[in-house]
Amino acid sequence: MEKLKLNISRCKGCYLCMSVCPTKAISISDHVNKKGYAEIQVDQEKCVGCGSCYRMCPDYVFEVL
């Protein structure tokens, strides 16, 4: 079950979300978004739905479900 929904097209590659994730569920994938930044990915198994990434992201990439 998904705990986060991502809007990858908004990501500008600051990766602040990775620095605040307490379970290290967010990582950089091998894909590049339309802006040319490496996309992030979320391991839904590790994610606890705490919302830290949502609060930290300046570009509203995350939606907590």
Secondary structure as the mmCIF struct_conf table of DSSP 4:
data_model
#
loop_
_struct_conf.conf_type_id
_struct_conf.id
_struct_conf.beg_label_comp_id
_struct_conf.beg_label_asym_id
_struct_conf.beg_label_seq_id
_struct_conf.end_label_comp_id
_struct_conf.end_label_asym_id
_struct_conf.end_label_seq_id
BEND BEND1 LYS A 3 LYS A 3
STRN STRN1 LEU A 4 LEU A 6
HELX_RH_3T_P HELX_RH_3T_P1 ILE A 8 ARG A 10
BEND BEND2 GLY A 13 GLY A 13
HELX_RH_AL_P HELX_RH_AL_P1 LEU A 16 VAL A 20
TURN_TY1_P TURN_TY1_P1 PRO A 22 THR A 23
STRN STRN2 ILE A 26 VAL A 32
TURN_TY1_P TURN_TY1_P2 LYS A 34 LYS A 35
BEND BEND3 GLY A 36 GLY A 36
HELX_LH_PP_P HELX_LH_PP_P1 TYR A 37 TYR A 37
STRN STRN3 ALA A 38 VAL A 42
TURN_TY1_P TURN_TY1_P3 GLN A 44 LYS A 46
HELX_RH_AL_P HELX_RH_AL_P2 SER A 52 MET A 56
TURN_TY1_P TURN_TY1_P4 PRO A 58 ASP A 59
STRN STRN4 PHE A 62 VAL A 64
#
